């Protein structure tokens, strides 16, 4: 009897070691994919170069491989210059109002609006209605190249 129990104990111990290795591998692969719920106000906000009174907070995890969600906050009298991107943008307005120019179209964007900006189309923003403007901007994780343009293009 002792021999059978000793053998079973060794087999069980070996199985536990194998299982622990498998779990460690799975945990290591997915540690960046932990679920969470966090206020968007808790993220670091950084000024966006060449803009006026405009900050960005990246809400997606650093390990994200498919798409990124960014929160852009513009104060009253803020602006983002005319530019193009090599990737599309999808934006949802959270608060405030702004003049948003996409290509040849001028929009008075406000809370609840959705804006789609195709890749390569020029666009710019001005908070010219006396209030700030806040929106989520969703992009792919593909490399992007931003080209600055003059305001009248």
C-alpha positions in Angstrom: 0.0 0.0 0.0 2.8 2.5 0.9 4.4 2.0 -2.5 1.1 2.8 -4.4 0.5 5.9 -2.3 4.1 7.1 -2.8 3.8 6.6 -6.6 0.4 8.4 -6.6 1.9 11.2 -4.6 4.8 11.6 -7.0 2.4 11.5 -10.0 0.1 14.0 -8.4 3.1 16.3 -7.5 4.4 16.1 -11.1 0.9 16.9 -12.4 0.7 19.9 -10.0 4.1 21.2 -11.2 3.0 20.9 -14.9 -0.3 22.6 -14.1 1.5 25.4 -12.3 3.8 25.9 -15.3 0.8 26.0 -17.7 -1.0 28.5 -15.5 2.1 30.7 -15.2 2.4 30.7 -19.0 -1.2 31.6 -19.5 -1.1 34.3 -16.9 2.0 35.8 -18.3 0.5 35.9 -21.8 -2.7 37.6 -20.7 -1.5 39.8 -17.8 -2.0 42.9 -20.1 -5.5 41.8 -20.9 -7.0 42.2 -17.4 -10.5 43.6 -17.3 -11.0 46.8 -15.5 -13.4 49.7 -15.1 -11.7 53.1 -14.4 -12.8 56.7 -14.7 -11.4 58.4 -17.7 -10.5 61.3 -15.4 -7.9 59.1 -13.7 -5.6 58.9 -16.7 -2.6 61.2 -17.3 -3.4 64.1 -19.6 -0.7 65.4 -21.9 -0.6 68.5 -24.1 -0.8 67.8 -27.8 2.1 69.5 -29.7 1.1 72.3 -32.0 -2.4 72.7 -30.5 -3.8 75.4 -28.3 -5.3 74.5 -24.9 -5.7 70.8 -25.9 -4.8 67.6 -24.0 -4.9 63.9 -24.7 -5.3 60.9 -22.4 -4.7 57.4 -23.9 -7.4 55.2 -22.3 -6.4 51.8 -23.9 -3.9 49.5 -22.2 -0.3 49.9 -23.5 -0.4 46.2 -24.7 -3.5 46.8 -27.0 -2.8 45.3 -30.4 -5.9 46.3 -32.4 -7.2 49.8 -31.6 -6.7 52.7 -29.3 -9.2 54.9 -27.5 -8.0 58.4 -26.6 -9.9 61.2 -24.8 -9.2 64.6 -26.2 -10.0 67.7 -24.1 -10.0 71.2 -25.6 -10.6 74.2 -23.4 -12.7 77.2 -24.7 -10.7 79.1 -27.3 -8.6 75.9 -28.0 -7.7 74.6 -31.4 -6.0 71.8 -33.2 -4.4 72.8 -36.6 -5.3 71.5 -40.0 -3.6 68.1 -40.6 -4.0 64.7 -42.2 -3.4 61.2 -40.8 -2.6 58.0 -42.7 -5.2 56.1 -40.6 -9.0 56.7 -40.2 -10.4 58.3 -37.0 -13.8 57.6 -35.4 -14.8 60.1 -32.8 -17.7 60.4 -30.3 -18.3 63.8 -28.7 -18.7 63.6 -25.0 -19.3 67.3 -24.1 -19.1 70.8 -25.3 -19.1 72.2 -28.8 -16.6 72.9 -31.6 -16.2 73.8 -35.2 -14.8 70.7 -36.8 -13.7 70.9 -40.4 -13.3 67.6 -42.3 -12.2 68.0 -45.9 -14.6 70.6 -47.3 -17.3 70.1 -44.7 -17.7 72.4 -41.7 -19.6 70.9 -38.7 -20.9 72.4 -35.5 -20.1 69.3 -33.4 -21.7 68.8 -30.0 -22.3 66.2 -27.3 -23.7 63.0 -28.8 -22.4 63.5 -32.3 -20.3 60.9 -34.1 -17.6 62.0 -36.6 -15.9 59.7 -39.1 -12.6 61.0 -40.6 -11.3 58.8 -43.5 -7.6 58.2 -43.8 -5.8 61.0 -45.7 -8.6 63.6 -45.3 -7.6 67.0 -43.8 -9.3 68.0 -40.6 -9.1 70.6 -37.8 -10.9 71.8 -34.7 -11.7 75.1 -33.0 -13.6 75.6 -29.8 -15.1 78.9 -30.9 -18.5 78.7 -29.2 -17.4 79.9 -25.7 -17.2 76.4 -24.2 -14.7 73.5 -24.1 -15.0 70.3 -26.2 -14.3 66.8 -25.2 -14.4 63.7 -27.4 -13.2 60.1 -27.7 -11.0 59.3 -30.7 -10.7 55.7 -31.7 -7.9 54.7 -34.1 -6.2 51.5 -35.1 -2.8 50.6 -33.8 -1.3 50.8 -37.2 1.6 53.2 -37.6 0.4 56.7 -38.5 2.0 59.7 -40.1 0.6 63.1 -39.3 1.1 65.8 -41.9 0.5 69.4 -40.8 -1.3 71.7 -43.4 -2.2 75.4 -43.5 -5.7 76.3 -42.2 -7.0 77.1 -45.7 -6.3 73.7 -47.3 
